[in-house]
């Protein structure tokens, strides 16, 4: 039975990739789960939506908050309910006491807000997500570290 399987297999579908540098390959697999989320104080202050002055129920979350959550959803390929729980757990780890939009709010507001994934550089070591008053940015370690050093000096 094995021989008939080998004869019927198409040689065009053979795996052509072979790992030659195992140490680098192992390190890249470990680094896949490395994530750093930076939230500026201005982003934390603008998480809740300001009063619009219009009649009816006011929006609870700002556009920045919804775009940030939806971008993280796209980045990690999560359904809306899992995204809600993921953000709650991130905030718990960060010890940030902010409300998290529920999945129905995300679904409703996603019709008008379209997050854009703008990745400046593919991460080699780890992924840094920066949320400031302009929105969410995705960096590898290099651009964030150089930008941070420029601000200090």
N, C-alpha and C positions, 0 to 999 in steps of 0.2 A: 504494500500500500504506500509506503514511503517513496519507493522508486517511481511509481506512477505520478506522485505529486511532484517530485523533482523534475520529471520529464515535461510536465504540463506547465511548469512555472515559466513565465516570460523573463528572460535575462535583462530586459530593459528596466525592470522594476527593482533591481538589486540596490541595496544601500551602498552608496558610494562614499559616504563620509566615514572616516576613521579617526579616532582620537589618537593624536600622537604625543601631546603634552598633557599628561594626566593631572599633574599638579595644578596647572592653570585651569583645566576643565573643572576639576573639583572645587577650586576657589570660586569660579564663576557660578557654579550651582549653589554654593553657600550664599553668595552675594545676591541672589535673586530675591531673597526675603528681607533684604535690608532696606528700611524705609525711614526717612526722617521727615516729619511734618513741622514746618515753621509757620507760626501765625503771628503776625505783627500786632501790637496793641491797637493800631487803628482798625485792623480787620476784626478784632474781637469786639471793638466798640460799635462797628457798623454791621454786626451780625444780625441784629434786630432791625426791622424796617422802621423808618421814622413815620410819624403821623402824616397822612396825606391831606387831611382836611376835607376829604370827600365824604359823602354820605355812605352808610353801610359799614360792613365789617372791615377793619383795617388789616392790611397784610401783616403777618407776624414776623416774617423773615425777609431780609433784604435780598435784592437780586444777587449780590455777592455771595450770600449764604447758599442760595439755591444753585448758582453756577458752580460753586466749589464742590458741593455734594454731588451734583450731576457729573462733573468732571472726574471726580474720584470713582464714581460708578462706571464711567466709560473706561477709565484707566485699568480698573481691576475686573471688568466684565461681570458686574454683579447685578442681580435683579434689584428692584426698588426696595423690597422689604429687607434684604440682606444688606443693602447700602445703608439703610436707616440704622440697623444694628451695628454695622461696622463703624459708622461715625460716632455713635453713642459710646462704643468701646474705646475709640481713639480719644474722645474727650475725657473719658474716665481715666485713661492712662496719663493724659496730659494734665489732669486735675483742673480742667476748664469746666465751669458751670454755665454752659450755654444750652438753650433748647435745640433739639435736633428736629428738622422737618420730617414729618411722617411720610409714608409712601404715597398717600393720596395727594398730599400737597406737592410732592415732587412730580407726580404724574401730571397734575393740573398745570403747574407752573412750567413744566418742561416744554409745553406747547408753544410758549412765547419766548423762552430763553434757550438758546442753542449754545452749549459750551463748546469751546474750541480747544482741542488738544494741541498745544504748541510745545513741542519738545525741542529744546535748544541743542542738546547733545545727548547721544546715547550713553547711558550710565555705564561706566566700567567697574566702579567699586560699589556705589550705592546710589539710591535715588533720593533726591531732596525735593520735597513739595513745599513751595513757599506761598503762603496766603498773605497778601497785604491789601491795602485799600484799592489797588487796581485789579485784583483778582488772583487767580491761582496760576503759578508758574511752575514748570517742571524742569529741574536741572540735575545734572550729575554733580559730583562733589566739587569739581574744579570751578565753574562759574560762580557758584554761591560763595565759596570760600574767598575768591578774589574780590567779589563785590563787597563782602563783609569786611575784608581787610582795607579796602579803599575808603569805606565810610569811617573807620577808626582813625586812619592816618592822615 
